[in-house]
Amino acid sequence: MVVYNPNDATLQRDPYPTYEALRNEQPVYHNPDLDFYALSRHADVAAVWRDSQGVYSSDHGVTLEQWSPDARRSMSFLAMDPPDHTAVRGLISRAFTPGRIHRLEPRIRELARTYATTAIEQGSFDFITGFAARVPVDVISELIGVPAADRPMLLRLSQQIIQRDDLTGRLTAGVRQANLELHTYYRQLITERRRQPQDDLATALLEAELDGRRLQDADVAATLMLLGVAGNETTIKLIGTAWRLAWTHPDLREQIWTGRIPVRAWAEETLRFEGPSQYTMRRTTRSLTLHGVTIPQDARVLLVIAAANRDDRAFPDADRYDPRRDTSQTLAFGLGPHFCLGASLARLEAAVVLEELVSAVEVNYDIDPAGVRWAGSPSIRGLVTLPTTVKPRG
Ligand code: HEM
């Protein structure tokens, strides 16, 4: 019998056997204690995201821990449905244009090069804290307008929110406190930007207008929090996992380092094979029957993204890590109206950071397996320590 509890901390190390059992044995799994349903097959997860019938709502948030009728207060438009979602996302997308993202590339490269140089001089360092965490926090902070002096605090708070060992299924006092501190910080930033506008995303969000409508300060603060946390932790974890997977696959690593496998394909397959997003969640607005199981109205339905990305029905031999495969059906960034707003930024950051490493570091780098530790929140999984030793590329 399958038992799936996303709050179980032991799942962090290797959730994939559980995901396989879900897909094959109980494609609609019901957990009676936590009272949720879980969908794990690619086609089922994709169908919920596309939701052509309007059956699924995000209005109670997208995690079990934060399930609440006023989730939008802390999760912004991630916890809204159309038409509100369409309007608010429309406003934010205006400030978050592909042009704005594209213009970041030289700066991302400069940051990656600087941090890579420092790390290589050390030779042995923790890949996550000593390298991977540096670029995303700088990039999102520069985009939002968070001054350099405040960034360590931003990183600390977003880690407190995401990286924890106490997966109790409830938001602990520490996590609540971190959320509150972050919210207060962004409210202050907004007040400053109202007084003195700058060329940054915080100001752009305050000024963005659609059909005469503007965002309230509370919505801007929630959005900045969403971007700050989503933008940091997921991307850090993607870069860290890519580094480990290339190490465990020396043949592929050789091909990446000699340019036969593009770095972007390496990042893309990492997202599919071991991407950071484990699940998201929806509420049913009416009852429905799927694979013979009736899901009632107002049920919590988990879309187990990381399970769907290992479904053989969508990806032949899905448990094989192979950056040469077709990853176009990946669900790592979601689908439909809530498709990850930061997907192009995350892809760009990962590609640039990994490219800089490939050009600066010898192919035969090492990892100390004893120091490898996985952790995260129940919905985001990744490495928190990854001791590595590198030599400069000759
Ligand atoms: C939404 C994954 C990076 C901002 C999402 C969703 C997923 C996802 C699966 C859909 C959630 C749902 O449907 O309930 C990821 C992964 C990332 C990443 C795997 C990195 C590897 C980023 C970055 C940013 C960002 C860098 C911003 C700077 C957002 C926002 C949404 C979102 C704002 C909500 C979109 C909406 O509700 O319309 N992300 N994300 N993400 N992501 Fe990302």
Residues whose N, C-alpha, C, O or C-beta is under 5 A from the ligand:
A	BS01	HEM	V62 F77 L78 R89 L227 A230 G231 T234 T235 L238 P276 S277 T280 L331 A332 F333 G334 P337 H338 F339 C340 L341 G342 A343 L345 A346
